[in-house]
Amino acid sequence: MTQYQVVDPATNILVRRYPTAGDAGIDHAVEAAATEFTTWRRRPVQERADAVRAVAREFESRRAELAAIITREMGKTTREALGEVDLSAAIFAYYAEHGPAFAADRRLDIRGGDDVVVRSEPLGALLGVMPWNYPYYQVARFAAPNLVLGNTILLKHAPNCPESAQAVEDIMRAAGLPAGAYVNVYATNEQVARVIADPRVQGVSLTGSERAGRAVGEVAGRHLKKYVLELGGSDPFVVLPDADLEAAVAAAVEGRMGNAGQACTASKRFIVVEPLHDRFLAAFADAVRELTVGDPADDGVAIGPLAGEEAARTVIAQVDDAVARGATVVTGGGRPSRAGAFVEPTVLTGVTPDMRAYREEIFGPVAVVHRVPDTEAAIRLANDTPYGLGSVVFGRDLAAAQAVADALDVGMVSVNGSSQTQEDLPFGGVKLSGVGRELGEYGMAEFVNRKVIRLRGGAG
């Protein structure tokens, strides 16, 4: 049974439980979103954009309060929590400014000279199923473009993030959105399946695990519903022989250890071409060793706890499996001697295909460093994964780095910098990393009816 509750992962102490919605409550929420759609879609697009701009201002004005909530819920450091609130506000502001142009009519020049317009129309009530690692940002990138477009939103958040889920709905009300335009639901997995199947709901967007993506995609496909899936990643970080070592190490630490390693686009496999491997490994391990682990609310702490005990145990099991099969722990590898769901920042080498750490996504502060003889071997290893989300390539020769970027089977590549999300940059992957794109103009191109209107000459 799904249980919505806040357990502070820094202490493992239960803070508060929230009641799961009953079936009648879920039906009421679906009806509210479906009914409001008939009105919301007819509001002028600029009016919807102004409402979304007000949401951005609410995020800005409640910045400290919102950050404290997610630090308490899932252990994000205060600095990172404030950054997430800022990014979420920027996403809402971006779609408020650019959304009307993205949704504007497009004229086509076709054979025969008829006047043809492609009109972007909303689909209806949509369901969002969101994860715990970025409780505000994940909601913003789904909700902001669709609210401007004219869709209405049902939002089911992760069971360990009920407080932030309610906070977002409160912001929507404070910003002046009607109650049915955005509805928070504390739903069970079984209820989620019924909502997807409900004919009043026209699509679903999920950010989460591959397992969750398969389950949602199966139900959505069975009922012919549009879906977007943003799933896991095991992102490669390729270091070429001519890379700027200092810059590469700094980006590696940021890209792997941010949010305690709990990001789908975190760099997880560091593939270093000879002869730079030994120098990179030594510098990287030294930098990781210096990271401070502790209470995420304390200034100066770089690594807070993982989101919960189950997450921490999973990461340690992956590390232990690798070590038992011959991998080497360069630094870390265990859990600090303190209460809470903490895992030491860890660097592993000697990871081979028979180990869980080779194939599975490690969702925590654990980096795997591989040594390869040449660039071609680096590309083969980078692509030897069922995932294809983000990636990083470091090298001074930009033409050579571009060639590696072109060869990677991923949705996103960052050359000479860590993978970073911003509101105007498309986000998404291939293979088991998902289906569809979010953010930028692409974020308004998924749950939309591209209606073609062809005007022929009159009967003159």
C-alpha positions in Angstrom: 0.0 0.0 0.0 1.4 3.4 -1.0 2.1 5.6 2.1 2.7 9.3 1.8 5.0 10.4 4.6 8.0 12.6 5.4 10.9 10.8 6.9 13.9 13.1 7.4 16.7 11.1 5.7 19.3 13.0 7.8 17.9 11.4 10.9 15.5 8.6 9.7 12.9 10.2 12.0 9.3 10.2 10.8 8.1 13.8 10.6 4.5 13.5 9.3 2.1 11.1 7.5 -0.4 12.2 4.9 -3.6 10.4 4.0 -3.7 8.6 0.6 -6.6 9.7 -1.5 -9.6 7.4 -1.7 -11.1 6.3 -5.0 -13.9 8.9 -4.6 -11.2 11.6 -4.1 -9.3 10.5 -7.2 -12.5 10.6 -9.3 -13.3 14.1 -8.0 -9.8 15.3 -9.0 -10.1 13.8 -12.5 -13.5 15.4 -12.9 -12.2 18.8 -11.7 -9.3 18.7 -14.2 -11.4 17.5 -17.1 -14.2 20.1 -16.4 -11.8 23.0 -16.0 -10.1 22.1 -19.3 -13.2 23.2 -21.2 -12.8 26.7 -19.7 -9.0 26.9 -19.3 -8.3 26.1 -22.9 -10.5 29.0 -24.1 -8.8 31.6 -22.1 -6.5 33.8 -24.2 -3.0 32.3 -24.3 -1.5 35.5 -22.9 -3.9 35.2 -19.9 -2.7 31.7 -19.2 0.9 32.9 -19.6 0.3 35.7 -17.1 -1.0 33.1 -14.6 2.2 31.0 -15.1 4.3 34.1 -14.6 2.6 34.6 -11.3 3.6 31.1 -10.4 7.2 32.0 -11.0 6.9 35.0 -8.7 5.4 32.8 -6.0 8.4 30.4 -6.2 10.7 33.4 -5.9 8.9 34.9 -2.9 8.8 31.6 -1.1 12.3 30.6 -1.9 13.7 29.8 1.6 10.5 28.1 2.7 10.4 25.9 -0.3 14.1 25.0 0.0 13.7 23.9 3.6 10.8 21.6 2.7 12.8 19.5 0.2 15.9 19.5 2.5 13.6 17.9 5.1 11.9 15.5 2.7 14.7 14.1 0.7 18.0 15.4 2.1 19.0 18.0 -0.5 21.6 20.4 0.8 20.3 23.9 1.4 22.5 25.4 -1.4 21.2 22.8 -3.9 17.6 23.2 -2.7 17.7 27.0 -3.2 19.2 26.4 -6.7 16.3 24.0 -7.5 13.7 26.6 -6.5 15.5 29.2 -8.6 15.5 26.8 -11.6 11.9 26.0 -11.2 11.0 29.7 -11.1 13.1 30.3 -14.2 11.2 27.5 -16.0 7.8 29.0 -15.2 9.0 32.5 -16.2 10.5 31.2 -19.5 7.2 29.6 -20.6 5.3 32.7 -19.5 7.5 34.8 -21.8 8.0 32.4 -24.7 5.0 30.0 -24.5 2.6 32.2 -26.5 5.0 32.4 -29.5 5.6 28.6 -29.3 1.8 28.0 -29.4 1.2 30.5 -32.3 -0.2 29.4 -35.6 2.3 28.3 -38.2 1.6 28.9 -41.9 2.6 26.3 -44.4 3.6 27.0 -48.0 2.1 24.0 -49.9 1.7 23.0 -53.5 -1.4 24.6 -55.0 -1.2 27.8 -53.0 -4.1 27.2 -50.5 -3.8 29.0 -47.2 -2.8 26.4 -44.6 -2.4 26.9 -40.9 -1.0 24.5 -38.3 -2.7 25.4 -35.0 -1.4 24.1 -31.7 -4.3 23.0 -29.5 -4.2 21.4 -26.1 -5.2 17.8 -25.6 -7.0 17.9 -22.3 -6.4 16.8 -18.7 -2.9 15.3 -18.3 -1.4 13.2 -15.5 2.1 13.8 -14.3 3.9 11.1 -12.2 6.9 12.7 -10.6 10.0 11.4 -8.6 11.6 12.5 -5.4 15.0 13.6 -6.5 14.0 17.1 -7.8 10.5 17.7 -6.3 10.0 21.2 -7.8 12.0 21.1 -11.0 10.4 17.9 -12.3 7.0 19.4 -11.8 7.9 22.7 -13.4 9.2 21.3 -16.6 6.0 19.3 -17.1 3.4 21.7 -15.8 4.7 25.1 -17.1 4.5 24.5 -20.8 1.2 22.5 -20.6 -0.5 25.1 -18.5 0.4 27.9 -21.0 -0.7 25.7 -23.9 -4.1 25.1 -22.2 -3.9 21.6 -20.8 -4.9 21.0 -17.2 -2.7 19.0 -14.8 -3.2 16.1 -12.3 0.0 15.7 -10.4 1.0 12.5 -8.5 4.2 13.0 -6.6 6.5 10.5 -5.0 5.2 9.2 -1.6 8.2 10.7 0.3 7.5 14.2 -1.1 3.9 15.0 0.1 4.8 18.3 1.7 6.5 19.8 -1.4 3.6 18.4 -3.5 1.1 20.3 -1.4 3.3 23.4 -1.5 3.2 23.4 -5.3 -0.6 23.2 -5.4 -0.7 26.0 -2.8 1.5 28.1 -5.1 -0.9 27.5 -8.0 -3.8 28.7 -6.0 -2.0 31.7 -4.7 -1.0 32.6 -8.3 -4.6 32.7 -9.3 -5.0 29.4 -11.2 -8.4 27.9 -11.0 -8.6 24.8 -8.8 -9.1 22.3 -11.6 -6.1 23.7 -13.7 -3.6 22.0 -11.3 -4.7 19.3 -8.9 -2.3 17.4 -6.5 -3.3 13.8 -5.8 -1.9 11.5 -3.2 -2.6 8.4 -5.4 -1.6 4.8 -5.1 0.0 3.0 -8.0 -3.3 1.2 -8.7 -5.1 4.5 -8.8 -2.5 5.9 -11.2 -3.3 3.0 -13.6 -7.0 3.8 -13.4 -6.4 7.5 -14.0 -4.3 6.8 -17.1 -7.1 4.5 -18.4 -9.8 7.1 -17.7 -11.2 8.6 -20.9 -11.3 12.0 -19.3 -7.4 12.0 -19.2 -5.6 12.4 -22.5 -2.0 11.7 -21.6 0.7 11.0 -19.0 4.2 12.1 -18.3 6.4 10.1 -16.0 9.9 10.9 -14.7 11.3 7.9 -12.8 12.8 4.5 -13.0 12.8 2.1 -16.0 10.5 -0.2 -14.1 8.0 2.6 -13.5 8.3 3.7 -17.2 7.5 0.2 -18.4 4.4 0.0 -16.2 3.1 3.5 -17.2 3.9 2.9 -20.9 2.1 -0.4 -20.9 -1.1 1.1 -19.5 -0.9 4.2 -21.7 -0.3 2.1 -24.8 -3.2 -0.2 -24.0 -5.5 2.8 -23.8 -3.9 4.6 -26.7 -2.8 7.6 -24.6 0.0 9.9 -25.4 3.0 9.5 -23.0 6.4 11.0 -22.3 8.9 9.0 -20.3 12.0 10.5 -18.7 13.8 7.5 -17.2 17.3 6.6 -15.9 20.8 7.1 -17.2 24.3 5.8 -16.8 25.9 8.7 -18.4 29.5 8.5 -19.7 32.1 11.2 -19.0 34.8 10.7 -21.7 38.2 12.3 -20.9 40.4 12.5 -24.0 44.2 12.6 -23.8 44.5 16.3 -24.4 41.8 17.3 -21.9 42.3 20.2 -19.5 42.9 18.0 -16.4 41.9 20.6 -13.8 38.7 21.5 -15.6 37.8 17.9 -16.2 38.2 16.9 -12.5 36.2 19.9 -11.3 33.4 19.0 -13.8 33.6 15.4 -12.8 33.1 16.1 -9.1 30.2 18.5 -9.8 28.6 16.1 -12.3 28.8 13.0 -10.2 28.4 14.2 -6.6 25.7 16.9 -7.0 22.4 16.1 -5.2 24.4 13.2 -3.6 24.6 11.6 -7.0 20.8 11.2 -7.2 20.3 12.6 -10.7 19.4 10.7 -13.9 21.8 13.0 -15.9 24.6 12.7 -13.4 27.9 11.5 -14.9 28.4 8.0 -13.6 31.0 6.3 -15.7 34.3 8.1 -16.2 36.1 6.8 -19.2 39.6 8.1 -19.4 41.9 7.6 -22.4 45.6 6.9 -21.8 47.9 8.5 -20.9 45.8 10.8 -18.7 44.1 8.0 -16.7 46.4 7.9 -13.7 46.6 11.6 -13.2 42.9 12.0 -13.6 42.1 9.2 -11.1 44.5 10.6 -8.5 43.2 14.1 -8.7 39.5 13.0 -8.9 39.8 10.7 -5.9 41.6 13.5 -3.9 38.8 15.9 -4.7 36.1 13.4 -3.8 37.9 12.6 -0.5 37.7 16.3 0.5 33.9 16.5 0.2 32.1 17.1 3.5 29.3 14.7 4.4 26.7 15.8 6.9 23.5 17.5 7.8 22.2 19.0 4.6 20.9 22.1 6.4 24.4 23.0 7.5 26.4 25.5 5.5 29.5 24.0 4.0 28.2 20.4 3.7 28.6 19.1 0.2 26.9 15.7 0.4 23.8 15.2 2.3 22.0 11.9 2.9 20.3 9.9 0.2 16.6 10.1 0.0 16.0 7.2 2.3 17.4 4.0 3.9 16.3 1.8 1.0 18.2 4.0 -1.5 21.3 3.9 0.7 21.2 0.1 1.1 20.8 -0.3 -2.7 23.9 1.8 -3.5 26.0 0.0 -0.9 24.8 -3.4 -2.3 26.0 -2.3 -5.7 29.4 -1.3 -4.3 29.7 -4.5 -2.3 28.9 -6.6 -5.3 31.6 -4.9 -7.3 34.2 -5.3 -4.6 33.3 -9.0 -4.1 33.9 -9.6 -7.8 37.3 -7.8 -7.9 36.7 -4.1 -8.1 38.9 -1.7 -6.1 37.6 1.1 -3.8 39.9 4.1 -4.2 38.1 6.2 -1.7 34.8 5.7 0.3 32.9 2.5 -0.2 30.9 2.5 3.0 28.5 4.4 5.2 29.5 7.1 7.8 29.1 6.2 11.4 26.1 8.4 12.0 22.3 8.1 11.9 20.7 8.8 8.6 20.7 7.5 5.0 24.3 8.6 4.3 26.7 7.0 1.9 30.4 7.9 1.6 31.4 9.6 -1.7 33.1 6.7 -3.5 35.4 6.1 -6.4 35.6 2.6 -7.9 38.0 1.1 -10.5 38.3 -2.3 -12.1 34.6 -2.6 -12.7 33.9 -5.3 -15.3 30.7 -6.5 -17.1 29.9 -9.2 -14.6 29.3 -6.6 -11.9 26.1 -4.8 -11.1 27.9 -1.5 -11.1 28.7 -2.0 -14.8 25.2 -2.3 -16.1 23.0 -0.8 -13.5 22.4 2.9 -12.8 24.0 3.8 -9.5 21.8 6.4 -7.9 24.1 7.8 -5.3 27.6 9.3 -4.8 29.6 6.5 -6.5 31.8 7.1 -9.5 33.2 4.3 -11.7 36.5 5.1 -13.4 37.6 3.1 -16.5 40.9 3.1 -18.2 40.9 2.7 -22.1 43.7 2.7 -24.6 42.3 5.0 -27.2 39.4 7.1 -28.4 37.6 4.2 -30.3 37.7 2.1 -27.1 36.2 5.0 -25.2 33.3 5.3 -27.6 32.6 1.6 -27.5 32.6 1.5 -23.7 30.5 4.7 -23.5 27.8 3.1 -25.8 27.9 -0.2 -24.0 24.9 0.5 -21.8 21.1 0.1 -22.2 20.7 3.8 -21.3 21.2 6.9 -23.5 20.4 10.1 -21.6 23.3 12.6 -21.2 27.1 12.5 -21.6 30.2 14.7 -21.2 33.3 14.8 -23.4 36.5 16.7 -22.4 39.2 17.5 -24.9 41.1 20.6 -26.1 40.9 19.6 -29.8 37.2 20.6 -30.4 37.0 18.8 -33.7 38.1 15.6 -32.0 35.7 16.1 -29.1 32.9 16.8 -31.5 33.6 13.6 -33.3 33.3 11.7 -30.1 30.1 13.6 -29.3 28.7 12.6 -32.7 29.4 8.9 -32.0 27.6 8.7 -28.7 24.2 7.0 -28.5 22.6 9.6 -26.2 20.1 12.4 -26.2 22.4 15.1 -24.9 26.1 15.8 -25.0 28.1 18.5 -23.1 31.6 19.2 -24.4 34.1 20.6 -21.9 31.5 21.1 -19.2 29.3 19.1 -16.8 25.8 18.3 -17.9 23.5 21.1 -16.7 19.8 21.7 -17.1 18.4 25.1 -18.1 15.0 26.2 -19.0 15.7 26.8 -22.7 17.7 23.6 -23.4 15.8 20.5 -24.6 16.0 17.5 -22.3 15.6 13.8 -23.1 17.2 10.6 -24.0 17.1 7.4 -26.2 17.2 3.7 -25.6 16.0 2.8 -22.0 16.4 6.5 -21.0 12.9 7.4 -22.2 10.6 8.7 -24.9 10.0 12.4 -25.7 11.5 15.7 -24.8 11.0 18.4 -22.3 12.1 22.0 -21.8 12.7 24.7 -24.5 10.3 24.9 -27.3 10.3 21.0 -27.4 8.6 21.1 -24.0 5.5 22.4 -25.6 5.5 20.0 -28.5 4.5 16.8 -26.8 0.9 17.1 -25.5 -0.5 19.1 -28.3 -2.8 18.6 -31.2 -1.2 20.0 -34.4 -4.4 20.8 -36.2 -4.0 21.4 -39.9 -6.5 23.9 -41.3 -6.6 24.2 -45.1 -8.6 27.2 -46.5 -9.5 26.7 -50.2 -10.9 29.4 -52.4 -14.6 30.4 -52.0 -17.4 29.6 -54.4 -17.1 32.9 -56.2 
